[in-house]
Amino acid sequence: MTNNAMASLFEQLRAIVGAEHVRTDLGALEVYSRDATPLFQHPPSAVCFPSGTTEVQSIVNLAGETGTPVVVRGAGTNLSAATVPQLGGIVLAMSRMNRLLEIDTANLVAVAQPGLPTAELADAVAANGLLYPPDPGSRTTSTIGGNVGTCAGGLRGLKYGVTRDYLLGCEAVLGTGEVIRCGGKVVKDVAGFDLLRLVCGSEGTLAIITELTLRLVPAPAAYAVGLAYFESLAEAGASVSHVLADGILPATLEFLDSTCVRTVEGYAGAGLRTDAGALLIFGQDGDVRTVQIDLERMARICRSDGAIEVRLAACDLDTHNILEARRAVLPSLARLAPLTILEDATVPRSRIAEMVDRITEIAERHQLVIGTFGHAGDGNLHPTCVVDPQQPGALEEVDHAFEEIFAAALALGGTVTGEHGVGLAKQKFLAKQLGEPQMALLRRIKAAFDPGAILNPGKLGS
Ligand SMILES: Cc1cc2nc3c(=O)[nH]c(=O)nc-3n(C[C@H](O)[C@H](O)[C@H](O)COP(=O)(O)OP(=O)(O)OC[C@H]3O[C@@H](n4cnc5c(N)ncnc54)[C@H](O)[C@@H]3O)c2cc1C
């Protein structure tokens, strides 16, 4: 784009959203050149902060006329470089579109703008005795628009599912500039293709969501967790299978390998023992009696599977502290070295132990520190590599190791991403998982929503 064309684009953006809501200064371009994913960066030409659907539509129309890429962004906490504007263009930051529009207790739904932080939604519905179950570890910062963009999961996925299971309706601007409304407050709706499912997890490549209708559930009366330490992750993995085979559907079933337990204990001082091979955190919610019965059943199963020690949280504060320790795994690992690379290879849960063995072997062969934790009930592992990028050859070694880790996940019938998305970071693995016919279908679907290929171009195979 020539300088004149660029100046004219900026002028028109200012006319749409107001001069104070367009940033083209180097500071802003630097901030919006990255997200939470290390090693990926590219500056946009401008950052715009729209206040509503009409402004989003006008920006998309302008982008279409000028062939300018538009990368929509929530809080930028994604871990796949999904919001890095690798082809430049306009970053559409949704932070001004952050209102909770309605909590409808009769229909058990919330209606909100996409820039609303996940935790603000969860707290507001909790005050009405309701629960919004998707619970990503980033919830205090991430937005619900971003959660839909990546179909975020979290600690409650096994029992409650993920973001797509709570998306009932949305208003969205297509790449053509058309505004569509899909779904709404009805629980059942089979009119036409399920576009909500397509948009959820589409990483800003199909449409820009401007309003969301989200399903809520009654809040459970009680919630508590327990801890089981095992000699090895294989034993912990066997217990996961036995718990589920026993007919229990836990609200929480998380595991940490020995590296993660030691690191998080050094960081958070949560009173975890550090001499075990693996830690399983199991939890249940519901009425008080069900919680107590299920926790005791799970504790019994872990003991009979050879757990070294099993204990139930003594009180709500204890439960809170155990969960906080689980949430602190990533920041604690990040203290070990200047660079932390977190991935989310996912396998059928019966194959977790095999996958962890593969990760351990790969880490040792490449002489890397990789701690693994994750959502045991979902088979969703987070192998996390901590490394000093200044060490000659270190980053190449990490690259090779993760290529082998993703290949292992696929060989075990899994996926290269369970919840973080593809973005730029996993672009090269997507075709390996989906195969060419599916890649071609993705491109045709993209062309139907966004024929000018202006929405987050270069992502999801486009
Ligand atoms: C410490 C930490 C813990 C995390 N824990 C979890 C976890 O437990 N589970 C999990 O799933 N993820 C987790 N994540 C990853 C991340 O928080 C999620 O991917 C989250 O959904 C991103 O939300 P965001 O608002 O930051 O979106 P962004 O990062 O800004 O955007 C994510 C994607 O959504 C698209 N998008 C944003 N807004 C819109 C919109 N209005 N319309 C259409 N597309 C849009 C973007 O283009 C991008 O492709 C974690 C991240 C961190 C840093």
The ligand as an ORCA input file, in Angstrom:
! r2SCAN-3c Opt
* xyz 0 1
  C      -1.983    -18.407     31.697
  C      -2.878    -18.903     30.602
  C      -3.760    -19.940     30.870
  C      -4.602    -20.418     29.860
  N      -5.472    -21.432     30.157
  C      -6.303    -21.893     29.191
  C      -7.208    -22.966     29.477
  O      -7.271    -23.501     30.583
  N      -8.009    -23.381     28.477
  C      -7.982    -22.810     27.219
  O      -8.743    -23.223     26.345
  N      -7.115    -21.801     26.929
  C      -6.287    -21.333     27.878
  N      -5.414    -20.312     27.588
  C      -5.376    -19.744     26.217
  C      -6.269    -18.475     26.014
  O      -6.499    -17.804     27.206
  C      -7.579    -18.840     25.334
  O      -7.291    -19.255     24.014
  C      -8.623    -17.717     25.289
  O      -9.822    -18.240     24.750
  C      -8.187    -16.489     24.479
  O      -9.059    -15.410     24.813
  P      -8.646    -13.908     24.441
  O      -9.763    -13.011     24.820
  O      -7.330    -13.601     25.013
  O      -8.609    -14.016     22.863
  P      -7.460    -13.584     21.844
  O      -6.194    -14.253     22.223
  O      -7.439    -12.132     21.690
  O      -8.025    -14.236     20.501
  C      -8.114    -15.619     20.346
  C      -8.715    -15.939     18.967
  O     -10.078    -15.551     18.942
  C     -10.313    -14.644     17.881
  N     -11.292    -13.668     18.354
  C     -11.176    -12.799     19.383
  N     -12.289    -12.047     19.492
  C     -13.118    -12.450     18.495
  C     -14.395    -12.024     18.045
  N     -15.056    -11.036     18.645
  N     -14.950    -12.638     16.967
  C     -14.297    -13.656     16.333
  N     -13.080    -14.096     16.716
  C     -12.494    -13.495     17.781
  C      -8.962    -14.011     17.576
  O      -8.878    -13.537     16.248
  C      -8.039    -15.187     17.828
  O      -7.994    -16.008     16.679
  C      -4.554    -19.826     28.564
  C      -3.663    -18.775     28.311
  C      -2.826    -18.316     29.304
  C      -1.900    -17.183     28.989
*
